[in-house]
């Protein structure tokens, strides 16, 4: 939710009661702003002028990405000898990702960890990393993200008042299906009812692959798979396991259609206001935390994959070249990204 101040205009005929109500509404708005900024009355200023920075994270503390944000906070403290402290607000305490991006831009909070899918709404070049089959595999993905291409995309964030740290892992999405619906080739996609996120790219992608996209709330997917309302869905291994979708859809094909990265953002004005030693410490901590997160997330996905295999899931590995070929018309719908798409395609050539 974007924090806003209500402008109250008074006319000559306003009675005292209306004024009182308006003043109370204004007080409530101010309280919301104070809470979002983390300006808690119970947290007095430190005697040693400690700098406190606030970081918004929408995942719970048990998620590898949140663990990495706590690692980042720890590293910043170590590298600044405790002169800079990062407070991590996990579990969407400060709002969901669209809201925390806006808050970071406005300087209400200092950091926000978000997914590139959401970030692309305000920094379009990030959207290139959310296109289907843009990466060949995880190794190729991080060669790209850690290259000048990734640097260029992160540099664009400065135009909207943000600093972007190294990209992080957010999982690779694969299709999974129920009994007698195993996918071994693109031909097997034809006519399947596949649950997708209510996002234009996901819907168009499934259509181009020959299936029928079925947008649906995440909480309804398991029962829909069980009842046959849908034939399959798509997600990363961790979500496939923790949601128990593997019980109703025991076939998964590793097509790797979407693999959008995550990223930690910082308000640029706040970053620029810090002394150089603190800036360098934060940059170093951001890089180390990103590498920590990648390793933790890869490990979590591998563990989840093994658990579903142990439970009887059939994993199919395929050459996804025909899948990628089928979705090329979708790329044409984003002409502003064509230069970046070409750079990625030519990267290993």
Steps between C-alpha positions, in 0.01 A plus 500: 500500500643831402512730804335830436413807702140615481464865417208641701337815370278712724206712389331779690205278588691207661377430850720404793415129484615470139826668585557257785434197275731632231775558756462146632525357147816701447645361823428144386674563168804636681506194725501270193792690351692474826442126521604439137816698559570287806508806721404311814467703816660220699823519297699801630789646307829334585746710692778423252297636204458150357348504150191279481377384159174310447458210256167358381468130417168330421612141564510331843823454693521134396536588131858496363461850357402637843791318658720680248353836602587427862847402378522834319407685821764305691767575238421872495537511877833319486641710214406830667604400853141531612461859383235401246218267602252342257164397642324227299120508499401159362163342432364805310483710819554811288285388209519286187762555230320768291453706816853457631647602162305825523605548861866449411469750214343754735760444771244379754706184531863452399502151343250268331565147376272427204448274200589630154146426373360769729796734452454498121183705547711802602832419329410341165848373404485254791217335310745335261590255777134404542448385139441126447805289415729805506759295690634161382569377852617626840863528394405707195263706715768621738755556226249746358391655830860550617611641163485850353143419395394457861699809600323705232157392623592577861635840394157586357359481853676825586259679267216415740693587817629155591827309530495133399733243655603168344215283375379208711331167433121474509459152353436362152145413404404171332169347390350217704195290417264230626455136411510415127606858418876456493686758289794372297480737202325819394237287326392372842407856604216520250162544665625474859336733752795655683465724802704817458558817695264781393778669303498583126836332427399175671160488328639573154787253547267210579276589206798498261604160635162361395344466845206681658610752766281492809566788743413394853577600859793302634300360791252336260757312291530182706126423502476594130774249419332232709158553342631529143381859456855563376750254354809664640675807635852642515740609769846440644590186694477659845144620440408174324602312814379734778158542334463119471409545134722201422242276666236595243735562207781239514658585163736793461691600187815709539434746221618800705261743333534783751790584730463864606763606756450688824690813600568720801428869443609810694382858491764682294480829690561316827793310352652820362467668840725244669873544530709304246618237752141416588399490132779253423407288802137480386599414142734225620235363737242504219723295273591248769137463609392440139752220458389354834137512388566334164671205667226468762220518244663248266544265795135544605379421149722193472377372836137559397562322169640197680206494739242489220702232317506295820122545517461346154504800266622438144746766381544545125793692352453635147660711232285815525610651165159440340331657803718809466433517127126488561500804732702730271190702400476605864847659480377714210244657733784664695697694236666718764680187625620382158853636541548324833345179364750508212792557739394202711456279193847593376670474838641148462549513123 
